[in-house]
Amino acid sequence: MANGWTPERRARQAELIRKWRPWEKSTGPRTPEGKQTVARNAFRGGTWRLLRELARAMREQKIGLKKVGEK
């Protein structure tokens, strides 16, 4: 296997995880700060899209200026 886990190791780990049952102890964020942090988990940022729109607008402007200069 590429990650170095043999089938035996994988089976042992699966057995231990089922024994530990960590999902039963998971509580999620408790503090207001923690809740604020996880509220942004899915945020993908908006800068890239804005930059693309700006680049497109500048490209159109450049084309328009070339047309005006040709006349």
Backbone hydrogen bonds, N-H to C=O, Kabsch-Sander energy under -0.5 kcal/mol:
donor,donor_aa,acceptor,acceptor_aa,energy
4,G,1,M,-0.8
6,T,4,G,-0.7
10,R,6,T,-2.7
11,A,7,P,-2.3
12,R,8,E,-2.6
13,Q,9,R,-2.6
14,A,10,R,-2.4
15,E,11,A,-2.3
16,L,12,R,-2.5
17,I,13,Q,-2.6
18,R,14,A,-2.3
19,K,15,E,-1.8
20,W,16,L,-2.9
21,R,17,I,-2.7
24,E,21,R,-1.8
25,K,22,P,-1.1
26,S,22,P,-0.7
35,K,31,T,-2.4
36,Q,32,P,-2.2
37,T,33,E,-2.2
38,V,34,G,-2.4
39,A,35,K,-1.4
40,R,36,Q,-0.6
40,R,37,T,-1.3
41,N,38,V,-1.6
43,F,40,R,-1.2
50,L,46,G,-1.8
51,L,47,T,-2.6
52,R,48,W,-2.1
53,E,49,R,-2.2
54,L,50,L,-2.4
55,A,51,L,-2.5
56,R,52,R,-2.2
57,A,53,E,-2.4
58,M,54,L,-2.6
59,R,55,A,-2.2
60,E,56,R,-2.4
61,Q,57,A,-2.3
62,K,58,M,-2.4
63,I,59,R,-2.2
64,G,60,E,-2.4
65,L,61,Q,-2.7
66,K,62,K,-2.1
67,K,63,I,-2.0
68,V,64,G,-2.1
69,G,65,L,-2.3
70,E,66,K,-1.4
71,K,67,K,-0.8
71,K,68,V,-0.6
